[in-house]
Amino acid sequence: MWGWKKNASRDASATNAGVIGLLTNPNQPGFINVGAWNGSIEELGTNYPWGDWKLERYRNIEEVDVAESVIWELLGRPLPHDRNPIEMDLDKAKEVFRSLIYVLRERLVK
């Protein structure tokens, strides 16, 4: 398992707030991954957990677990799975990522 789910500060972990990110790796063109971080973007910058994977896009999220589940579902790979990188066109992944906030709002309101 890649271990993309990381915890940072105790405060953010307690509230499940954090960052959900679309990750790319220049050594693996055509592949993307999702990173989930319980903590602020500033904490992520000082404790970057994803090695060579670069944060292509990110969103500050109040419910990281829900957001991670939804984004994988939107990418066509619903959890549970091993969270390994998936082959996908980056433009398509960015489009899916842009829709995340709207889908989350719709689901959390229900």
Protein Blocks (a to p, Z undefined) as FASTA:
>chain_A
ZZlaccfbfklmmnopacddddddfklghiacddddeddfklmmmmcckljaccfbdcdd
fblmlmmmmmmmmnopacddehiacdddfklmmmmmmmmmmmmmmmmmZZ
